[in-house]
């Protein structure tokens, strides 16, 4: 049976490979701190499940220190041949997008197909993580397609992986850390405090205002935290469960799914979501580091209004 741990190992090996490449780069004056950062990250993926929580915490704090003191630097990379890239794009045409489209396509097939097979006695993947395992399989298949269509050796994938990791840098830590922070907030009782405040403000019997409070709460808390996964446990515990589910008997699956989508609206408009909004501006070498956010604000607001309407209709 294929489990998610297999793909954690793959991710860990990629991170360790980047650490080795960083250590071997003599032109980088911060090669050893950079190698240590990626090495610690790789170790957490490889053996994090077996490490004591205190040890894992110390490793994470060490990585935060390396990133916080700006000791993680990218390796110099050779600029791609623009003419060669243009010729390859013209040769591939629409096939250029197939590996990218294969990832959500294969993930959807696996997420629906593996549970169906398990119900009929054929368990191929961990039933509790079928979607994540399907995503891992989809990424591997997309990599094979990319190598097939571009006629590049697999080692080129390692080079591009290292280049992207260097471009993102310490911001790769943000999704995991912010999601953990959201759980800590929920455990600390922030959700209960939110429920008390909202309970004093919301008028009784007004389901629409409860929906608006839930949707806006997800978006605004995501703006503050930078990650919808961090906002979800707090706002769900503070507004979703006590008001929408317990008071108005709403469909919890619909609430959770569209609630996360409301959080993503906040992701589009916050610099705290550095890996989504700040890093792309740096990769595109934009003069305005907030250009991506400014371009996304109208879409975020329109989608948020649409989500409120969907919550009202479907709950």
Secondary structure, DSSP 4 states (H G I P E B T S, - for coil): -B-HHHHHHHHHHHHHHHHHHHHH-TT-TTHHHHHHHHHHHHHHHHHTTTS-HHHHHHHHHHHHHHHHTT---PPP-PPP-HHHHHHHHHHHGGGGGHHHHHHHHHHHHHHHHHHHHHHTT---B-GGGHHHHHHHHHHHHHHHHHHHHHT--HHHHHHHHHHHHHHHGGGGGHHHHHHHHHHHHHHTTHHHHHHHHHHHHSPTT-HHHHHHHHHHHHHHHHHHHS-HHHHHHHHIIIIIIIIIITTT---HHHHHHHHHHHHHHHHTT-TT-HHHHHHHHHHTT-SSTTHHHHHHHHHHHHHHHHHHHHHHHH-
